[in-house]
Amino acid sequence: ATTTTPPTEEELLVQNAEALGADVVDLGRSADLFGMDNFTLSATFSLNSLNGGNQTLLWNHMQYGITVKDNDLQVALRGSDGNLDYINIKDVFSDTGWHDVQVVRNAAGNTLEIFVDGSNVHSQDATNFELTEPLYWNVTAGGTPWGDSFDGMLADVSVVRSAVEVDESASIYQRMYDMDANDVAKPLDVEMQETTGGSDANDVALLCRLPRKKIRLLKLNM
């Protein structure tokens, strides 16, 4: 009988990254991506270098974002004054390759926690953060409409409308798998819509919402 070797964790992460694509991914502006009191923002990615400048993993204009700056991590969250508050965590990435980040806000406990590779790297009071309804731009992954593209592989971004407990003992792939259970971030399929004359003739329409191209071959038992 032929024995099939199960894929490794890295192989699964690479397959997810290839399915998600290398370009900036448009996640749209569903109401589920906005106005959250409790939330978990998650990104799973592989860095090509530790001196790549500003590289955006997840961005919701004037609401929230996760950015890698060389080997630093920057998290942006909308404050109650309507401006973005930036949390900078220095020298948090010591090597290239696969990493994951979670930003968890628990409104009941009034806490904001940031995790890198399962470890808590930042905790603070969460009183002054206030996400609102959609404003001007769609939510994107792997960059923004104006630049800051990610130089590496992005296997997943997830937006969860609850404060998820991050399991430090789990593998990167297992944490990504678990975050996806209640993920509300779905890419949009962008196509050209043909019209008959008038000023709409060259409009780009977001015609349909597709399930995210996620590969779920198995859940690793490590």
N, C-alpha and C positions, 0 to 999 in steps of 0.2 A: 504494500500500500504506500501511496505517496504521502509524505509528511510535509505539511505546509508550515513554514516558520512564521509565527506571528510578527507583524511589523513592530519595529522598535518605537519608542516614544518620539524620537527625532523624526523618523520617517512619517509618523502620523502628523506631526506638527508641520512638516514640509508639505505634505499633501493638502492640509488645510490652507496653508499659505498660497499654494498654487491655485487652489479652487477659488479663493477669495480674490486673487488677482494682484498685480503689482502696481496698478494705478490708484489714484484717489477714488475711494468708494463713496458714493452718494447714499446716505442712509435716510434721506427725506426729512420731513418735519412733522411726523405723526405726533399727535398730542401726548402719546405715551412717553415721548422723549423729553418732555418738558414738565414744569410745575410739580416736581417731586419733593416731598418732605424727607422721605427715606429713600436712599438709592445706593446702588453699587455700580461703579464704572470700572470696567475691566479691559485690559489689553494684554495680548500674548504675542510676543514678537522676538525676532532675532536681529541683533545689532551687527552691522558689518564693521564698524569702527567705533572708537570712543572719542573721536574728534570730528564728528560729522555736523557740528553746529546744531541749529534748531531743526528738529524732526518731529512732526506732529503725528501722534497715534490716533487721537480722537479729538474732534473739535465741534462744539456747539456754540456758535457765535454769541458772545456776551452772556453765556450761561455756564459752560464748563469745558474743560479741555485737559488732555494729558499730553505732555511734550517731553521729549528727550533733548537735552542741551549738552552736547559732548557726552560726558559721563555723569551728568547731573539729571535729576528728574524735576520737572516743573508741573504743578497742578494748578489750574485756574478754576475758580468758582465764583459765581455771581454773589456779591454782597448785597445786603439789604438796602444799600444806597444806589444800587443799579450798576456799579462798577465791578470789574473783575478784581478779585483778590488773588494774588499769586503766592503759592507755597513752593519754595525752592529747597530741594534736598540735595546737598552737595555730595559729589563723589560716591554716589550710591551704586553705580555700575563699575565693577572692577574688571570685567572681562566682556568680550564679545560673545555672540551665541545667543541661546534662548533665555528669555526672561519673561516674567509676567508682573503686572501692576494691578492692584485693586484700590479704589478710593471708596470708602464706605462711610455714609452718613446715617447715624441712628438718631432720629429726632427725639424719640422718647428718652433716650439716655443722654441727649445733647452732646454727642461725640462725633468727631470726624477722625477717621483712622486711614492711614495709607500703608499699603503693604507692597513689598518688592520681593518676589520669589518666596512668598509665604511668610516673610518676616515683617513685623510691624516696625516701620521706620519713622513714623510720625503720628502723634496723637494731639488733639486739641479740642477746645470748646467749639461747638458748631452753631452757636446762637446767631451769628451774623451772616449766615449764608441763606439765600432765598432765590430759588429758581422760579422763573415765571413762564408765561405762555410763549408760543413761537413769535419771533420777531422778524428778522430779515433774511437769514440764510438757512439752507438745509444743513443738517448734521453730516459731517464727513469723517472718514477714517483713512489713515495713511497720508494725510496732508490736508490742506485747506484750498479753497478756490483761488487763493492768491499766492500759494507757494508752501514752503516749509514741508516739502515732500519727505517721506520716510525712506531712508537708504538702508534697506534690509528686507527681511521677510516678516509680513504681518499675518499671523495665523487666525487671529480673532479679535474682535472688539465686542463687548457686551454691555448693555445698559439694562439694569434690573431695578424695578421699582420697589425694592426692599433692601434692608440692611442685611447682607449675606455674611454669615460667619466664614472667615477664611481659614482653611485647614492648612496649617504650616507643614504637617506631615505628608500631605498629598504631593504628587508630582505636578509639574507645570501642566501637563496634558490633562490630568485629572481635575485640577482646579478649573481649567478652561471648559472641560466637559460639564462640570457641575454648574458653572456660571450660565451656560447656555440653556439650562432647564427653564428659566423664566426670562430669557433675553427678549427685549422688545425692539432691538435695533435690527432692521432688515434692509439690505441694499435695494435700490430702485433700478429698474431696467429703463434706460433712456433711449428713445427712438425718435426719429423724425416723423412728424405727423403731416401728411399731405392735406392741403386745403385747396379751396377753389378761389384763387384771387384774393384781393384785399390785403390789408396790412398783416394778416395772419399767415400769409403764404410761407414764411420762413420760420415760424414758431417751432421751438423744440418742446414737445409735450412729454411729460412723464406718464406713459400710457398704462403701465401696470406695475404692481408690486410683486416681486418674486421672492420665494423663500431664499434665505441666504444659502450660498453654496457651501455647506458644511459637510465634511466627510466624517462619519461616525462609524468607523470600522469595528471598534471594540473599545471597551473601557479597560484600561490597563490595570492589572492587579500587581502592584509593585510593593 
